[in-house]
């Protein structure tokens, strides 16, 4: 992770309005220090290395650096004296690495707990805007649509979503509250040796969540 990215983290938190009081400033300082600690960065590098070897085995991987693109805090981190890591909180990491000469994005959900260092959950790669819960719910039907068209003979263990791309807002909803926004994405599914692009449009469900429509990209 480059030095500029490390030094900009606290500024990012302040810009997001997450450190406007003395108490918030204290956790932001500790969180900032944790995010650039060697143990945490090594844990991220290990996760990225495992992901890359699975998703793109055809590339030669040595994930020795990653650029932090974004941090999205879902639950405010909390710290206790004498413990180096956060004991509560959850955040999303979006990181860029190089794969076969091009930049790709990876997304990790990080969940803190008092009895162990934070746990990493792999989210879908790429620029999807979908929340983790929505990613999980939508992934199976997306893969099912792709395999129904092209992958009936591909074993289940060799079907996976290897890329997502945000394609744009729909119905002029960019400036609306998040619960009212509609957008379109392309999710790329690998079926054995073949890749299939699937279009997915996310719409509000009227209950604070999302519904979606899926079709094969033309």
N, C-alpha and C positions, 0 to 999 in steps of 0.2 A: 504494500500500500504506500503510495507516494507521500512525501512529507507534507505537501500542500494539502492533501486530503486529510491527513491527520490533524494538522493545525487548524483546519477550518471547521472541525466538528462542533466545538463549543459555539462558534459563531452561528453555525446552522441551528443549533438548539435555541439559541437566543432569538434568531430570526423567526423561528416557529412559535415563539411566545411560550417556550417551555421553561424559561429561567427568569422570571420577572420578579420573584420575591427572594429573600435571603435563603429560605429553606429550599426553594427550587434551585437557586444558584448552587447550593451545597451539593444536591444530588446531581446536578448537571456537571459540576466539576468532577465528581467521582465517576460519573458515567463516562465522561469524556476520557478520563484517564484509563478506565477499564477498556474502552473501545480500542485504544492504541497499545494496550499491554501486550507483551510478547506471547503470553499464554493464550490470550483470546485470538490474536492474529494467527498464531500457529494452528489453533483449532479450526478457524475459518479456512485456512489454506488446505488443511487435511480434508475438510468437507468438499472443497472445490476440486481437489485432485481426484477424490473418489467419484464425484459426479462426472467429471470430464472423461475419465477412463471408461465409464459405463456408457455415456451418451455418444461419445465420439472416439471409439477405440482406434479408428483409422489414423488419428492424429497422434503425434509424439508429444506427450504432455510432461511439462515440468512446471507446475503452478507455484512459482516462487514469489509472485506478486499479484496483487489485485487492486483495482481502483474502486473505491467506494463511491457509488453513484447516488445513493439515497439511503436515509434511515427514516423509517416511519414508526413512531412509537404508538403502540396500541394500548398498553397499560404502563403507567409511570413507574420507572424503576425505583426500588427502595434498597437502602444499604444499612448494614449493621456494623458496629465497631468490631474490628478484629477479623472481619471476613472480606476478602479481596474482591469477590464478585457480588453482583446484585442478588439479593435474597428474594426479590419479587419483581414483577414487571414482565412485559413482553414487547418485542419490537421486531420489525422486518428489516433485513439487510438486503440491499440490491448492490451487486458487485459485478464489475466488468473484468473479463479475462480474455486472453487471446487464444483462439482456436484455429489452427491451420491457417494462420495469417490474417484472420479477421476477428473483430471484437464480438463477444457474445455476453449476454447478461445472465446472471444467476440470482435467484431469490431464496433467502433463508428466513424462516421464522425462528426467533430465538426466545426461549421461555426460561425465566429465572426461577430458582427454587432455593430455599434456605439450606438444604442438606447436600447440595452438589453444585458444581459449576453449571451455567446455563446450558440447556438442551437445544440442539439444532434440529429443525424439521425442514426437509427439502420441499420447497414450493416449485411450481412450474417455472421453467426458464423463460427468459424474454421479458417483454415490456407489457404483459397483461396488467390491467387495472383491477382485475377481480380480486376480491378479498380471499384469504385462505380457505374459508368455509365454502365459498362459491366455486373456487378452483376444484376442490375435492368433489363437490356435487356434480359439476359439469364435465369433469374429465372422463368419467365412464361413458356417458352418452356420446361424447365426441369420438372416443376410440371406437365405440360400437358403430357409429355411422361410417367411419373410415373402413373398418374391417368388413362391414356389410357390403360395401361397394368393391373393395379390392383385396381384402385380406383373409378370406375364409380359411385358407390353408396355412396361415401363419400361426405358429404356436403362441399361446397366451403370454408366455414369458418373454416374447420378442415383439410385443406391441407396447409402445410408449409415446408420450408427447415429448418431443425433443426441442420445441421452440414455440413461442407465442409472440404475436406482434399486434400492438395497438394500431388500428387502421384509421380511427377518427370518430368524432362525435356524430350523433344522428339527431335529426329533427331540431337542430339548433339548441341542443341542451347543454352545451359546454358551460355556460354561465349560470346554470340553475343549481340549486342545492344538490348535493350528491345523491340524495334519495330520489331525485327526479331525473337523473341523467340517463341517457341512452347512448351506447357506443357499440362499435363493431371491431372485432379482432379476427385474426387468422391464427389458428393453432395447427402446427405441423405434427403429424403422427407418423412414427416410423413403424412399418409393418415388415418385419424381416429386413430385406434389402431395399424396400421401396418406401418412399415418403409420400404422404398425402396431405394436402392443405385442406383444412376444414374451416369454413366461415362460421363465426358465432356472434350473435348480436345479443347484448345484454340490455334488459329493460327493467324498470321498477315493477315490483309485484303489488304495490299498494300497501304493503305491510312492513316496509323498511328493508326488505330483502330484494333479491333479483330473480327474474325468470330469464330464459334465453331461448333463442331459436337457432337451429344448426342446419347447415347445408354444405355440400361439397363445393369447394372453390372451383370456379370455371377457368 
